[in-house]
Amino acid sequence: MIYEIRRQAVILAEGGSITQETRHWHEDTGVTSPGRPKSDADDYRYFPEPDLLPVEASAEWVQRLRDALPESPVHMRRRLRSDWGFSDVDFQAIVNAGLILEVQSTIDAGVEPVSARKWWMGEVSRIANDRSVEPASLVTPQDIKALQSLIDAGTLTDKLAREVLLGMIDGEGTPEEIVAARGLEVVSDDGALMAAIDEALAADPDVLEKIREGKVQAAGAIIGAVMKVHEGPSGRRASARAHY
């Protein structure tokens, strides 16, 4: 108990000695008080073991052992929270979800901390909850790295990436294979998009006139026409709206 550890530490630090005694725990105040001394220590088996020699540990040896110990969980969590730049609430949510190892491995793989947390605490956890399985049984940190790389490269939007994630979980292949099979890649060729926009406007001059008059909502028809031109083989449309 924390109180008793601190009480005895203070006594020893001041040069005193710990009395062998029974102490009472007070739940209401969170402290202990003396009960009765254990005057007959032998009754409690508090006597030297004749077959064990006393050990006198040098400060150097103790320090050597301390340096060889792995990082404690408490120190590790403090360090990771600081390194990742998360708030106490966000970091504690990862700990409570039991996903600190998955998030750490994903970050170590090269994914930004915010993105790693987003995937594991968001879509992966949601799907895992729906299927009553552990998140780590669905994807690996390397899977998340491959998926996030496509987003960072502009190949996928976040919305399309969630669809790819589901395909990965269902065993459809790597993110690249799923993107190719479903035709999900975002069209980033501005020249092709501009040509499609010009063609759509030429085919519907009334819409162009409305847009010039400030009726922005009329652009919806043009956006729809452009998206049809760049529709993938599976019926999924590329993101042309941002280019318009």
C-alpha positions in Angstrom: 0.0 0.0 0.0 1.3 3.4 -0.9 0.8 5.0 2.5 2.9 2.4 4.3 5.6 2.4 1.7 6.0 6.2 2.1 5.8 6.0 5.9 8.6 3.4 6.1 10.7 5.3 3.5 10.5 8.5 5.6 11.6 6.6 8.7 14.6 5.0 6.9 15.6 8.3 5.3 15.8 9.9 8.7 18.0 7.2 10.0 15.4 5.3 12.0 14.5 1.6 11.9 11.2 -0.1 11.1 9.5 -1.7 14.1 8.1 -5.1 13.6 4.5 -4.7 14.5 0.9 -5.3 13.4 -0.6 -2.2 12.0 -4.3 -1.3 11.4 -5.5 0.1 8.1 -8.1 2.9 8.3 -10.2 2.9 5.1 -11.8 6.3 5.8 -8.5 8.2 6.2 -6.2 6.0 4.1 -3.5 5.7 6.9 -2.3 3.0 9.2 -1.8 3.0 13.0 0.2 0.8 15.3 -1.5 -2.3 16.6 0.7 -4.6 18.7 4.5 -5.1 18.4 5.8 -8.5 17.3 8.1 -9.0 20.3 8.4 -12.7 19.7 9.8 -12.5 16.2 10.6 -16.2 16.1 6.9 -16.9 16.2 6.6 -15.2 12.8 9.6 -17.0 11.4 11.6 -13.8 11.4 15.0 -15.4 12.2 18.1 -15.8 10.0 18.2 -18.7 7.6 21.4 -20.6 8.6 22.0 -21.9 5.1 22.0 -18.4 3.5 25.0 -16.1 3.7 24.3 -12.4 4.1 24.8 -10.4 0.9 26.4 -7.0 1.0 25.6 -5.3 -2.4 27.9 -2.5 -3.4 26.4 0.6 -4.9 28.2 -0.1 -8.2 26.6 -3.5 -8.5 23.2 -2.2 -7.7 23.6 0.5 -10.3 24.7 -2.1 -12.8 21.6 -4.2 -12.2 19.4 -1.1 -12.4 20.9 -0.1 -15.8 20.3 -3.6 -17.1 16.6 -3.5 -16.3 14.1 -2.8 -19.2 12.2 0.4 -19.2 9.3 0.3 -16.8 5.8 0.5 -18.2 5.2 3.8 -16.4 8.3 5.5 -17.9 7.6 4.0 -21.3 4.1 5.4 -21.4 5.3 8.9 -20.3 8.0 8.8 -23.0 5.6 7.7 -25.8 2.9 10.2 -24.9 5.5 13.0 -25.0 7.2 11.7 -28.2 3.8 11.3 -30.0 2.5 14.7 -28.8 -0.9 13.3 -27.6 -3.0 14.7 -24.9 -3.4 12.7 -21.7 -7.0 11.9 -22.7 -6.0 10.7 -26.2 -3.1 8.6 -25.0 -5.1 7.1 -22.1 -7.8 6.0 -24.6 -5.1 4.0 -26.5 -3.9 2.4 -23.3 -7.5 1.6 -22.2 -8.2 0.0 -25.6 -5.1 -2.2 -25.2 -3.7 -0.9 -28.5 -0.5 0.8 -27.4 1.7 -1.9 -29.0 -0.1 -1.7 -32.3 0.0 2.1 -32.4 3.7 2.1 -31.5 4.6 -0.5 -34.1 2.6 1.4 -36.8 4.5 4.6 -35.9 7.8 2.8 -35.9 6.9 1.6 -39.4 6.8 5.2 -40.6 3.2 6.4 -40.0 2.6 9.7 -38.4 1.3 9.3 -34.8 -2.0 11.1 -35.5 -2.7 8.8 -38.5 -1.7 5.7 -36.6 -4.0 6.5 -33.7 -6.8 7.4 -36.2 -6.8 4.0 -37.9 -6.4 1.8 -34.8 -8.8 3.7 -32.6 -11.2 4.5 -35.4 -12.1 2.3 -38.3 -10.1 -0.8 -37.3 -11.6 -0.8 -33.8 -15.1 -0.2 -35.2 -14.9 -3.2 -37.5 -13.4 -5.3 -34.8 -16.2 -4.4 -32.5 -18.8 -5.3 -35.1 -17.2 -8.7 -35.7 -16.5 -9.3 -32.0 -12.8 -9.8 -32.6 -9.6 -8.1 -31.5 -8.4 -5.2 -33.7 -4.9 -6.8 -34.0 -6.4 -9.9 -35.6 -7.7 -7.9 -38.6 -4.7 -6.0 -39.9 -1.0 -5.5 -39.1 1.0 -2.3 -38.6 2.5 -2.9 -42.0 -1.0 -3.0 -43.6 -1.8 0.3 -42.1 1.5 1.7 -43.3 0.7 0.5 -46.9 -2.8 2.0 -46.7 -1.6 5.4 -45.3 1.1 5.6 -47.9 -1.6 5.7 -50.6 -3.4 8.5 -48.9 -0.1 10.5 -48.4 0.6 10.0 -52.1 -2.8 11.3 -53.1 -3.8 8.0 -54.6 -6.7 7.6 -52.2 -9.0 9.9 -50.2 -9.8 9.0 -46.6 -13.2 7.8 -47.6 -11.9 5.5 -50.3 -9.1 4.3 -48.0 -11.8 3.0 -45.5 -13.3 1.0 -48.4 -9.8 -0.4 -49.2 -9.3 -1.3 -45.5 -12.5 -3.3 -45.5 -11.3 -5.1 -48.6 -7.9 -5.9 -46.9 -9.7 -7.3 -43.9 -11.9 -9.5 -46.1 -8.8 -10.9 -47.8 -9.0 -9.2 -51.2 -5.3 -8.5 -51.3 -2.9 -5.6 -50.7 -4.1 -2.0 -50.8 -2.5 -1.6 -54.2 -4.3 -4.7 -55.6 -7.6 -3.6 -54.2 -7.3 -0.1 -55.6 -6.5 -1.5 -59.0 -9.3 -4.2 -58.9 -12.0 -1.7 -57.8 -10.7 1.3 -59.8 -10.6 3.5 -56.7 -7.5 5.5 -57.6 -8.1 9.3 -57.4 -7.6 11.0 -60.8 -4.8 13.5 -60.3 -4.2 14.3 -64.0 -5.4 17.9 -64.1 -5.1 18.0 -67.9 -7.6 15.1 -68.3 -10.0 16.6 -65.8 -9.9 20.0 -67.4 -10.6 18.5 -70.8 -13.6 16.6 -69.4 -14.8 19.8 -67.7 -14.5 21.7 -71.0 -16.4 19.0 -72.8 -19.2 18.9 -70.2 -19.6 22.7 -70.3 -19.7 22.7 -74.1 -22.4 20.0 -74.1 -24.5 22.0 -71.7 -24.0 25.8 -72.3 -27.1 26.7 -70.2 -25.3 25.4 -67.1 -22.2 27.5 -68.0 -24.4 30.6 -68.2 -26.0 29.9 -64.8 -22.5 29.4 -63.3 -21.4 32.8 -64.7 -24.5 34.3 -63.1 -23.3 33.1 -59.7 -25.6 30.1 -59.4 -22.9 27.8 -58.0 -25.3 24.9 -57.4 -25.7 24.5 -61.1 -22.1 23.2 -61.2 -23.4 19.9 -59.8 -24.5 18.8 -63.2 -21.0 19.4 -64.6 -19.3 17.6 -61.7 -21.6 14.6 -62.3 -20.7 14.5 -66.0 -17.0 14.7 -65.3 -17.2 11.9 -62.7 -18.9 9.7 -65.2 -16.1 10.2 -67.6 -13.6 9.1 -65.0 -15.7 6.3 -63.6 -13.6 3.2 -62.6 -14.3 -0.3 -63.9 -16.1 -1.3 -60.7 -18.4 1.7 -60.8 -16.6 3.7 -58.2 -16.0 7.3 -59.3 -12.8 9.3 -59.0 -12.7 12.4 -56.9 -13.1 15.2 -59.5 -15.0 17.6 -57.2 -11.8 19.0 -55.6 -10.4 19.7 -59.0 -13.4 21.6 -60.3 
